[in-house]
Amino acid sequence: MKLRLVLTTTTKNGREVSIKFTIAPSKHIGLINYLNLALTQKEPVKLSFEKISKSGDKEESKVEGVFKLECNDDQALKALTELIEEKMRKKKKHHQKRIN
């Protein structure tokens, strides 16, 4: 299963523009847990960027924002959570069989 983060905005002319970021399978559970936390706490989420140079130096970007998450379909989010957890269980089970 693929999971993507899709950011969408509208230009002054009313044209919709979006960008998509693929979420690695190893990060699916962490992202779903974070979304569930943000939705249940009903607190705003801060968006910021961190620039990392080749030497490893980190610098906060000047671009940031705050937004609030809303869930349009609680059942769909729960179904997605269960699907990802089931895939992780199967993956662990398969991995354990290969080891033994």
C-alpha positions as CSV (number, residue, x, y, z in Angstrom):
1,M,0.0,0.0,0.0
2,K,1.2,3.5,-0.8
3,L,0.5,6.4,1.4
4,R,1.0,10.0,0.3
5,L,0.8,13.4,2.0
6,V,-0.9,15.8,-0.4
7,L,-0.7,19.5,0.2
8,T,-3.1,21.7,-1.7
9,T,-3.6,25.4,-2.0
10,T,-5.3,27.9,-4.4
11,T,-3.7,30.6,-6.4
12,K,-5.0,34.2,-6.6
13,N,-6.6,33.2,-9.9
14,G,-8.5,30.4,-8.2
15,R,-6.4,27.6,-9.7
16,E,-5.7,24.7,-7.4
17,V,-2.1,23.7,-7.0
18,S,-0.9,20.6,-5.1
19,I,2.3,18.7,-4.2
20,K,2.5,15.1,-3.1
21,F,5.0,13.5,-0.7
22,T,5.3,9.7,-0.5
23,I,5.3,8.3,3.0
24,A,7.7,5.4,3.5
25,P,6.0,2.2,4.7
26,S,8.2,2.2,7.9
27,K,6.6,5.6,8.8
28,H,2.9,4.7,8.2
29,I,2.2,3.8,11.8
30,G,4.0,6.8,13.2
31,L,2.1,9.2,10.9
32,I,-1.3,7.6,11.7
33,N,-0.6,7.7,15.4
34,Y,0.4,11.4,15.1
35,L,-2.8,12.2,13.1
36,N,-4.9,10.4,15.7
37,L,-3.2,12.4,18.5
38,A,-3.6,15.7,16.7
39,L,-7.3,15.0,16.0
40,T,-8.2,13.9,19.5
41,Q,-6.3,16.7,21.3
42,K,-7.9,19.3,19.0
43,E,-4.8,21.5,19.2
44,P,-3.2,23.3,16.2
45,V,-0.4,21.7,14.4
46,K,2.7,23.8,13.6
47,L,4.3,23.3,10.2
48,S,8.0,24.2,9.8
49,F,11.0,23.1,7.8
50,E,14.5,22.2,8.9
51,K,17.4,22.7,6.5
52,I,20.2,20.2,6.9
53,S,23.5,20.9,5.1
54,K,25.8,18.2,3.8
55,S,28.0,18.6,6.8
56,G,25.0,17.9,9.1
57,D,24.4,21.4,10.3
58,K,20.7,22.1,11.0
59,E,19.0,25.4,10.5
60,E,15.3,26.3,11.0
61,S,13.7,27.7,7.8
62,K,11.9,31.0,7.9
63,V,8.8,29.4,6.4
64,E,6.3,28.1,8.9
65,G,2.6,28.0,9.6
66,V,-0.1,26.7,11.9
67,F,-3.2,24.7,11.0
68,K,-5.8,22.6,12.6
69,L,-6.6,19.1,11.4
70,E,-10.2,18.0,10.8
71,C,-11.4,14.5,10.0
72,N,-14.0,14.3,7.4
73,D,-14.5,10.5,7.9
74,D,-13.6,9.0,11.2
75,Q,-14.5,5.5,10.0
76,A,-12.1,5.8,7.0
77,L,-9.3,6.9,9.3
78,K,-10.0,3.9,11.6
79,A,-10.1,1.6,8.7
80,L,-6.7,2.9,7.4
81,T,-5.2,2.5,10.9
82,E,-6.4,-1.1,11.1
83,L,-5.2,-1.9,7.6
84,I,-1.7,-0.5,8.3
85,E,-1.5,-2.3,11.7
86,E,-2.6,-5.6,10.0
87,K,0.1,-5.2,7.4
88,M,2.7,-4.6,10.0
89,R,1.6,-7.7,12.0
90,K,1.8,-9.8,8.8
91,K,5.2,-8.4,8.0
92,K,6.5,-9.2,11.5
93,K,5.0,-12.7,11.4
94,H,6.6,-13.4,7.9
95,H,9.9,-12.1,9.2
96,Q,9.8,-14.3,12.2
97,K,9.0,-17.4,10.0
98,R,12.1,-16.6,7.8
99,I,14.3,-16.3,10.9
100,N,13.2,-19.7,12.3
